[in-house]
Amino acid sequence: MKETLDQWHFVTAVYVLGVAGTLALVAWSWLSMKRAEKRRDEARKK
């Protein structure tokens, strides 16, 4: 019986964190863009 670390758990975790981080960054950027567009439209109306 051999007791070795299975690297695939770490590889999977890194991919999950990478994808989740990317999606969070995209969502944050999209929301920031929408807020900036709203502020721009409000400034143009004045």
N, CA, C and O atoms as a printed pandas DataFrame, in Angstrom:
     atom_number atom_name residue_name chain_id  residue_number  x_coord  y_coord  z_coord
0              1         N          MET        A               1    0.846   -1.178    0.000
1              2        CA          MET        A               1    0.000    0.000    0.000
2              3         C          MET        A               1    0.895    1.247    0.000
3              4         O          MET        A               1    1.834    1.367    0.788
4              5         N          LYS        A               2    0.576    2.143   -0.892
5              6        CA          LYS        A               2    1.383    3.344   -1.042
6              7         C          LYS        A               2    0.566    4.558   -0.626
7              8         O          LYS        A               2   -0.570    4.734   -1.067
8              9         N          GLU        A               3    1.141    5.377    0.209
9             10        CA          GLU        A               3    0.442    6.595    0.633
10            11         C          GLU        A               3    1.104    7.796   -0.033
11            12         O          GLU        A               3    2.130    8.293    0.433
12            13         N          THR        A               4    0.519    8.244   -1.103
13            14        CA          THR        A               4    1.031    9.419   -1.798
14            15         C          THR        A               4   -0.088   10.448   -1.905
15            16         O          THR        A               4   -1.272   10.122   -1.826
16            17         N          LEU        A               5    0.315   11.669   -2.084
17            18        CA          LEU        A               5   -0.664   12.735   -2.262
18            19         C          LEU        A               5   -1.219   12.671   -3.683
19            20         O          LEU        A               5   -0.473   12.511   -4.650
20            21         N          ASP        A               6   -2.506   12.796   -3.789
21            22        CA          ASP        A               6   -3.147   12.821   -5.100
22            23         C          ASP        A               6   -3.219   14.270   -5.554
23            24         O          ASP        A               6   -3.942   15.074   -4.966
24            25         N          GLN        A               7   -2.480   14.602   -6.587
25            26        CA          GLN        A               7   -2.378   15.993   -7.030
26            27         C          GLN        A               7   -3.642   16.498   -7.699
27            28         O          GLN        A               7   -3.829   17.709   -7.815
28            29         N          TRP        A               8   -4.509   15.611   -8.138
29            30        CA          TRP        A               8   -5.679   16.051   -8.892
30            31         C          TRP        A               8   -6.661   16.839   -8.041
31            32         O          TRP        A               8   -7.413   17.656   -8.572
32            33         N          HIS        A               9   -6.671   16.614   -6.746
33            34        CA          HIS        A               9   -7.532   17.417   -5.877
34            35         C          HIS        A               9   -7.080   18.880   -5.907
35            36         O          HIS        A               9   -7.903   19.794   -5.963
36            37         N          PHE        A              10   -5.784   19.083   -5.870
37            38        CA          PHE        A              10   -5.248   20.442   -5.901
38            39         C          PHE        A              10   -5.451   21.086   -7.274
39            40         O          PHE        A              10   -5.782   22.268   -7.366
40            41         N          VAL        A              11   -5.254   20.320   -8.318
41            42        CA          VAL        A              11   -5.449   20.838   -9.674
42            43         C          VAL        A              11   -6.897   21.263   -9.860
43            44         O          VAL        A              11   -7.165   22.336  -10.400
44            45         N          THR        A              12   -7.826   20.437   -9.422
45            46        CA          THR        A              12   -9.252   20.764   -9.535
46            47         C          THR        A              12   -9.586   22.008   -8.719
47            48         O          THR        A              12  -10.326   22.877   -9.179
48            49         N          ALA        A              13   -9.045   22.090   -7.517
49            50        CA          ALA        A              13   -9.305   23.253   -6.669
50            51         C          ALA        A              13   -8.786   24.537   -7.316
51            52         O          ALA        A              13   -9.452   25.571   -7.257
52            53         N          VAL        A              14   -7.628   24.480   -7.919
53            54        CA          VAL        A              14   -7.062   25.660   -8.569
54            55         C          VAL        A              14   -7.915   26.077   -9.761
55            56         O          VAL        A              14   -8.146   27.268   -9.970
56            57         N          TYR        A              15   -8.383   25.114  -10.538
57            58        CA          TYR        A              15   -9.251   25.450  -11.663
58            59         C          TYR        A              15  -10.559   26.069  -11.180
59            60         O          TYR        A              15  -11.036   27.044  -11.761
60            61         N          VAL        A              16  -11.134   25.513  -10.132
61            62        CA          VAL        A              16  -12.381   26.063   -9.589
62            63         C          VAL        A              16  -12.160   27.489   -9.105
63            64         O          VAL        A              16  -12.960   28.378   -9.397
64            65         N          LEU        A              17  -11.076   27.706   -8.366
65            66        CA          LEU        A              17  -10.781   29.065   -7.887
66            67         C          LEU        A              17  -10.503   30.022   -9.043
67            68         O          LEU        A              17  -10.926   31.178   -9.005
68            69         N          GLY        A              18   -9.803   29.555  -10.057
69            70        CA          GLY        A              18   -9.507   30.397  -11.213
70            71         C          GLY        A              18  -10.762   30.802  -11.978
71            72         O          GLY        A              18  -10.924   31.964  -12.351
72            73         N          VAL        A              19  -11.640   29.844  -12.206
73            74        CA          VAL        A              19  -12.888   30.140  -12.929
74            75         C          VAL        A              19  -13.779   31.036  -12.085
75            76         O          VAL        A              19  -14.358   31.992  -12.601
76            77         N          ALA        A              20  -13.898   30.741  -10.791
77            78        CA          ALA        A              20  -14.727   31.567   -9.911
78            79         C          ALA        A              20  -14.178   32.990   -9.827
79            80         O          ALA        A              20  -14.948   33.950   -9.849
80            81         N          GLY        A              21  -12.872   33.132   -9.733
81            82        CA          GLY        A              21  -12.265   34.456   -9.694
82            83         C          GLY        A              21  -12.485   35.233  -10.970
83            84         O          GLY        A              21  -12.758   36.433  -10.936
84            85         N          THR        A              22  -12.368   34.552  -12.094
85            86        CA          THR        A              22  -12.601   35.197  -13.379
86            87         C          THR        A              22  -14.047   35.651  -13.513
87            88         O          THR        A              22  -14.310   36.769  -13.956
88            89         N          LEU        A              23  -14.986   34.790  -13.132
89            90        CA          LEU        A              23  -16.397   35.162  -13.203
90            91         C          LEU        A              23  -16.718   36.322  -12.254
91            92         O          LEU        A              23  -17.504   37.204  -12.601
92            93         N          ALA        A              24  -16.120   36.324  -11.070
93            94        CA          ALA        A              24  -16.330   37.423  -10.135
94            95         C          ALA        A              24  -15.783   38.731  -10.706
95            96         O          ALA        A              24  -16.419   39.776  -10.571
96            97         N          LEU        A              25  -14.622   38.683  -11.335
97            98        CA          LEU        A              25  -14.028   39.875  -11.936
98            99         C          LEU        A              25  -14.878   40.395  -13.089
99           100         O          LEU        A              25  -15.050   41.605  -13.235
100          101         N          VAL        A              26  -15.405   39.498  -13.901
101          102        CA          VAL        A              26  -16.262   39.902  -15.016
102          103         C          VAL        A              26  -17.541   40.550  -14.489
103          104         O          VAL        A              26  -17.969   41.583  -15.001
104          105         N          ALA        A              27  -18.154   39.945  -13.464
105          106        CA          ALA        A              27  -19.381   40.505  -12.886
106          107         C          ALA        A              27  -19.119   41.874  -12.267
107          108         O          ALA        A              27  -19.914   42.798  -12.445
108          109         N          TRP        A              28  -18.016   42.009  -11.546
109          110        CA          TRP        A              28  -17.672   43.281  -10.913
110          111         C          TRP        A              28  -17.439   44.357  -11.980
111          112         O          TRP        A              28  -17.908   45.486  -11.838
112          113         N          SER        A              29  -16.720   44.008  -13.037
113          114        CA          SER        A              29  -16.457   44.965  -14.111
114          115         C          SER        A              29  -17.748   45.369  -14.818
115          116         O          SER        A              29  -17.946   46.542  -15.135
116          117         N          TRP        A              30  -18.622   44.399  -15.063
117          118        CA          TRP        A              30  -19.886   44.689  -15.739
118          119         C          TRP        A              30  -20.750   45.620  -14.896
119          120         O          TRP        A              30  -21.341   46.565  -15.418
120          121         N          LEU        A              31  -20.823   45.354  -13.589
121          122        CA          LEU        A              31  -21.608   46.225  -12.711
122          123         C          LEU        A              31  -21.003   47.625  -12.634
123          124         O          LEU        A              31  -21.735   48.615  -12.619
124          125         N          SER        A              32  -19.692   47.715  -12.585
125          126        CA          SER        A              32  -19.037   49.022  -12.576
126          127         C          SER        A              32  -19.314   49.788  -13.862
127          128         O          SER        A              32  -19.533   50.999  -13.837
128          129         N          MET        A              33  -19.303   49.081  -14.984
129          130        CA          MET        A              33  -19.593   49.707  -16.268
130          131         C          MET        A              33  -21.022   50.239  -16.293
131          132         O          MET        A              33  -21.266   51.356  -16.749
132          133         N          LYS        A              34  -21.965   49.435  -15.801
133          134        CA          LYS        A              34  -23.360   49.872  -15.781
134          135         C          LYS        A              34  -23.540   51.110  -14.905
135          136         O          LYS        A              34  -24.277   52.025  -15.273
136          137         N          ARG        A              35  -22.875   51.146  -13.753
137          138        CA          ARG        A              35  -22.964   52.325  -12.878
138          139         C          ARG        A              35  -22.359   53.549  -13.547
139          140         O          ARG        A              35  -22.901   54.650  -13.441
140          141         N          ALA        A              36  -21.236   53.361  -14.239
141          142        CA          ALA        A              36  -20.594   54.485  -14.923
142          143         C          ALA        A              36  -21.473   55.002  -16.063
143          144         O          ALA        A              36  -21.571   56.212  -16.271
144          145         N          GLU        A              37  -22.101   54.104  -16.790
145          146        CA          GLU        A              37  -22.999   54.539  -17.864
146          147         C          GLU        A              37  -24.194   55.299  -17.304
147          148         O          GLU        A              37  -24.645   56.280  -17.895
148          149         N          LYS        A              38  -24.699   54.850  -16.176
149          150        CA          LYS        A              38  -25.833   55.534  -15.550
150          151         C          LYS        A              38  -25.431   56.939  -15.100
151          152         O          LYS        A              38  -26.181   57.895  -15.297
152          153         N          ARG        A              39  -24.241   57.064  -14.491
153          154        CA          ARG        A              39  -23.754   58.387  -14.072
154          155         C          ARG        A              39  -23.537   59.290  -15.282
155          156         O          ARG        A              39  -23.840   60.482  -15.226
156          157         N          ARG        A              40  -23.014   58.734  -16.378
157          158        CA          ARG        A              40  -22.793   59.517  -17.591
158          159         C          ARG        A              40  -24.114   60.018  -18.160
159          160         O          ARG        A              40  -24.229   61.182  -18.545
160          161         N          ASP        A              41  -25.114   59.134  -18.213
161          162        CA          ASP        A              41  -26.416   59.540  -18.740
162          163         C          ASP        A              41  -27.060   60.605  -17.879
163          164         O          ASP        A              41  -27.686   61.530  -18.397
164          165         N          GLU        A              42  -26.914   60.485  -16.567
165          166        CA          GLU        A              42  -27.474   61.495  -15.660
166          167         C          GLU        A              42  -26.756   62.844  -15.816
167          168         O          GLU        A              42  -27.378   63.902  -15.720
168          169         N          ALA        A              43  -25.441   62.790  -16.056
169          170        CA          ALA        A              43  -24.679   64.026  -16.238
170          171         C          ALA        A              43  -25.063   64.708  -17.555
171          172         O          ALA        A              43  -25.064   65.937  -17.628
172          173         N          ARG        A              44  -25.383   63.946  -18.581
173          174        CA          ARG        A              44  -25.763   64.524  -19.860
174          175         C          ARG        A              44  -27.138   65.204  -19.807
175          176         O          ARG        A              44  -27.403   66.141  -20.559
176          177         N          LYS        A              45  -27.994   64.728  -18.921
177          178        CA          LYS        A              45  -29.335   65.301  -18.820
178          179         C          LYS        A              45  -29.335   66.674  -18.171
179          180         O          LYS        A              45  -30.250   67.468  -18.390
180          181         N          LYS        A              46  -28.312   66.957  -17.372
181          182        CA          LYS        A              46  -28.269   68.239  -16.650
182          183         C          LYS        A              46  -27.910   69.385  -17.552
183          184         O          LYS        A              46  -27.833   70.527  -17.098
